[in-house]
Structures are given as C-alpha cells and as structure tokens.
Amino acid sequence: MARVIAALLLRETRVRFGRAQIGYLWAIIEPLAGVLILAFVFQMIGRAPNVGHSLYLFLAIGMLGFSLQRRLAVQLSNAFNANRALLYFPVVQRIDTLIARGILETATSLLSMMIIIAGLMLIEGVPPPAHLDIFATGIAALALLGFGLGTVNAILGIHFSSWSHIEGLISRPLFLMSGVFFTPDMLPSVLTDVLTWNPILHGIEWLRYGYYEGYRPDFISVPYLLGWGLVTTLVGLAGERYLPPGNVS
Amino acid sequence: MIQLIDVSKAYKVGRGRKNILTTATLTFERRNIAVIGQNGAGKSTLLRLIAGAERPDRGRIVTAGRVSWPLGFSGGFNGSTTGVDNTRFISRIYGQDHGSRTGVRARVLRARRLLRHARVDLFLGHARATRLRH
C-alpha cells in the first residue's frame, strides 16, 4: 500500500504540476494573489488588521488556512475520476488515491505557507509564530477537516452525479464566513452565534491564536473542529469501504 | 487455475440492473481460453473480476499463481506522460522498481526485443504518448 501511494504521489506531482509551465509556483501564486487583492481592498477602505500590525500577515494566515482546507476538499473530491485509468490495476485501491492526494495537497499548502510567511518576515519584518506548536496543530486540524470533507465529497460524488454542483453552492459562501478577513470578536453577537457553527472559522482563529502573542480568542473550540475532521473522515472512509462501488464517470 | 465460487455481479444501468453473473461457479483450467459474448455481456467485467480490479457483489474468486491486470483495455496508461513514466509507475506499484532508471531501461529493451518478434516496433521515452507502429 505504501508502495502504491508513493508511486501515485510521484505520478500526480509530475502530471499535475508538470503540465503547467511554471508548475509548482501556482500553489504559491494562488493564495498570494488572494492576499494581495484583499489587502488592496482593505487599504482602499482604510481598515487596519484586527490583530497584529501587518495587514498582509493577518490576511495571509486567513487565506492560507482557508486554502489548505479548500484545496484538500476539492482535490480529493476528484481523486477517483482523475485516477480512473489507474484503478484498472488491482493493486491500486481507491483509498490509495485519496491518501496520495491528501499528502500532496497538504505538502503543497505547507510549502506555500512557509514561503509566504518567510517572505513577510523578510520584507515586512513580521515576527515568527509565537507558539509554533499551537500553530502547527491548527494546521493539522484544518488538514484533517479538508481530508474528511474531501473524502465525503469523493464518495457522494460517485453516488450522486450532481453532488459537485451542490457542494460548490454550499461551499461558496464559506470563504466569506470563515474569518479569512475578520475575527469573530469584531462582529455583533447575533452573527457570531451563527458563524460559530462553521468549523473552518475555528481553525483559522486557532492559527491566529498560535501565531500572535497575546491573542486569545475565547471563541475557539478545539473539540468542535477536531470533531468535524474526525467525523467527516470516518464517515467518508466508511462510505468508501461499505457502500457499493458506485459510478465513476 | 482460476475458480469462481458462487459469484454474483450486477451493474446499475439507467434505472434497471444488469446481471453479469448470477451465483456462477466456474473453473478455468490452465490453458488458453477465449471469452466470447455480445456487447455489454460482461466479458471485460469478468476479466476485471478475475484480475481483482473489481469486487464481486457476492461470492469468492480464487486464483493460483499471479494474475496480470487486464491488458489492452485502454485503462492503465496515461496518455499525457511518457511511455517510460508509465512503465515506471507500473514497476513501482508492483514493487519491481529497484530505484534505478537503468532497471526500467532494461525492461523497455526487453519488451522491444519481444515485440520485434511480433514485428512491432515500440517507441517509448520522450514521446508524449506510447506509439505502436506496424
């Protein structure tokens, strides 16, 4: 199994990032462009970051945390289709394609995270994460959530052909609701009462809690975020194991 | 020897179900065997079941010896990578890749020699897709 996952990893890296001319760079350009656009808008309306001094860092943490989760959820949902030809090999199991993509996307996101934060440290002189252990576990929790959501997406996708459209509808507003460009304490409590159900918001706040010295949102619930990650992962994997094969198309 | 024991397999086709095998118990002895059937009768499915690329709904399939993945079903190869990359991938998943590019090269050369007997030239390597030419 490890052999197959390693082979899939090498192949995916090559096929996916090899095709575009600048390849791997896209993984960095994408969130970076998001941060720059948001920062531009923020400067236009003259808003200061909610935490810390750097607007770019504030937005980068939100953006990177969100895109880690989102990349996993999207890429895993296409895992079976993209690897359909390879599922002809009996040794290649569907779960291998999920794990290979999970590793690849997490590694890619980590790399872009390190490059962007290191860049901000050099250019803007922002401090490194204050509590690296908390920051790292926050990343792990968001990755677990992304893996779980992606696995569930992949399974639902082979049983309901319109699932990818529905998932797109559900997840579109999530970008606005996940604290990428705000912290919950600046919102009226009517709103936070609703947003507190969004696990991604917990994850992004967790990252900020780990990064900023003295920032301690009483909002975060670690069990809630981990619960989402674990439950979606278990449900997705159980579906993979026990539901009939379904249609890959 | 390949044995199917009480194997059932059905597909969803539109609204209905198509039974490919219904509690079939079969034994294939070790010799050349042809499977003949109409379009959609389940020839490929039978091969995929035997290879283990697909699971039966019910029953067991017992094989003695090694069974290849179903060859020549357009699956397996990825047209957007080179022939050598495809070969390496297969070598890797079957644990036959001993980490060296020369190992793959040797295997490619051997394949080319074999195919030459069948008067087929094999082009692998830096071409975008594997081409076979008579």
Interface residues (C-beta under 8 A of the other chain):
Chain A: R3 V4 A6 A7 L10 R11 R14 V15 R19 R84 A85 L86 L87 Y88 F89 P90 V91 V92 P244 P245 N247
Chain B: K12 R48 A51 G52 A53 E54 R55 D57 V67 W69 P70 F73 S74 G75 G76 F77 N78 S80 T81 D85 F89 I90 R92 I93 Y94 G95 D97
